[in-house]
Amino acid sequence: MTDKLWGGRFTQKAAAWVDKFGASISFDQQMAHEDLEGSLAHVAMLGKTGIIPQADADAITAGLHQLQQKLEAGELHFTIANEDIHLNLESMLTDLIGPVAGKLHTARSRNDQVATDLHLWLKHRLPALKSALSDLQSVLVAQADAHAGTIMPGYTHMQHAQPITYGHYLLAYFEMFQRDYERFTFTQKHTDMLPLGAAALAGTTFPIDREFVAEQLDFDAVYHNSLDAVSDRDFALEFLSNAAILMQHLSRLAEELILWCTYEFNYIEMSDAFSTGSSIMPQKKNADFAELTRGKTGRVYGDLMGLLTTMKSLPLAYNKDMQEDKEPIFDAYDTVLGCVHIFSGMLESLTVHPEKMHDATIKDFSNATELADYLATKGVPFRQAHEIVGELVLKGIQSGQSLQDMSLADLQKAAPQIEADVYTDLTSEAAVNRRTSLGGTAVANVEKEVARAKQILATHA
C-alpha cells in the first residue's frame, strides 16, 4: 500500500522522480488562499445540512482558519509527496486537528475542488487587471486632451497618408483598450460560476446545498451539469484569448512608440525611467520596455495556444491533461498586468515633440486628398479629380515642390476650377479640422471624444 491519501487500492509506490513529474504543487500552491476559502464554504455547508456533525464542522473550520493564518505568515511548507495544493492542505489540516479532517472531503472531489480554486483565483484577480486597464485609458485620455490639436502624419502601409492629431491617434488605443475592458467584464460572468458540488463528474448522493456554497463564495451562479462543471475551461480560454488580444494592442502601440522615438522620426522621447542604455555605445537610449512588451506578446500567445491544444479532443469529464491549465493562466496574468502598468508609466512620462510631428506633414503630399476633395466640391468627378491630383503630385516630386508651393497658374493648368482659396484647404490645419464627420480627426471632434471617454471611464468606477 502507498502512503497517498488516495492509495487504498495501490500496492506499489512510485519512484520519487515519477512523483515529481506528476505533482503540481510547484505552481498550484498559488491557489492556497482559494483552496482554503473553498474548503471553508464547503465545510460550512456540510455542517448546515447535517451531512457531518456541527461539532466536526466547527473543528474543521477552526483548523482551516489556523492554516489561513499560517499561510499569511508564510509558515506553510508544501511537499511534492502530497502532489497538489489540495492534498498538501488536507495533510496539514490532519496534522492540526487529527482524523476528523478527513470529513472535509465528504461530498466533493479534487475534480470540482480544483475547478473551484481556479474560478476563484481568476475571479479575485480580474478586477485588478480591469483597474489597471482603466488607469492606462486614463493616461491616454489625459494625453489626448493635452494634444487634441497636435498635428502629426497619419499612416497607412507605414506611408504618410493624411494629417491627423496626436490626440486622435491616442484615442484609437483608448477604444481598443475599452473593448479589452469589456471582454474581461464578459469573462467575469463565466468566471463567476461555482463548480463545487459536481464531485468527480456525476454529482453526489449527499444532500448538499450548492446555492449556499455559491452564496458563501460570492458566486453569481452554479454549473447546472456536473460533467460540464469539472471539465469546463472555457472561462480560462476566454481569459487567455482576451489577454492575447490585449497584448496585441500593446504590441502595436509598442511598435509605433519605438519608431516614433528613433532619430529618424523623433516625434517623442521616452523618459529615462523607461529607457535603458548600451554597455558599449554611450549615446544610446533604448526603448527597451516597449520592446520587451512587444516580445512578451508572443509569450501570452503561447499561453493561449498551449491551453487550446491541451483541451483539444479531451473526452468528458476530467483528465490529468487539465493539470496543465494553471501555469498558462498564472503566467499570462502576471505578464499582462505588468505590461499594462509599464505602459501607463511610459505614456504618462514621455515627451512629445509637436513641432517635429507637424513639420512632417508639410512636404509629404499628405494634403493630396484635400486637393481632390476641393476639386470634387467644384463639380469635378472624384475619380477625375484623383487622377489630376496624382499627376500634380508626380510633377511635385520631380520638381521638388509641394502642392501648396505650386503657383496658382500651374495648378490651374491642371484644373481650371482651382481658385486662390485652395491654399487655405492645403494647410495641415485645414486638412485636420475639415474632417468633422463622426469619428473624424478634427480638433473639435477629438475634444468631444475626450469628454465621451471620460464618461466611459466614470462608468468603470
Protein Blocks (a to p, Z undefined) as FASTA:
>chain_A
ZZbfklmmpcbdcdfklmmmmpcklmmmmmmmmmmmmmmmmmmmmmmnomacfklmmmmm
mmmmmmmmmmmnopaccdfklopamlmmmmmmmmmnojmlmmmmgoiafklmmmmmmmmm
mmmmmmmmmmmmmmmmmmmmmmmmmmmmlccdddehhiafbdcdfklmmmmmmmmmmmmm
mmmmmmmmmmmpcfehnlmmnopfbdcdfklmmmmnopabdcfbfklmmmpcklmmmmmm
mmmmmmmmmmmmmmmmmmmmmmklomaccdfklcccdfklmkbccdfklmmmmmmmmmmm
mmmmmmmmmmgopacfbdfklmmmmmmmmmmmmmmmmmmmmmmmmmmmpccdfklmmmmm
mmnopmmmmmmmmmmmnopafklmmmmmmmmmmmmmmnopafklpcfklmmmmomkbcfk
lmmmmpmklmmmmmmcghiabfklmmmmmmmmmmmmmmmZZ
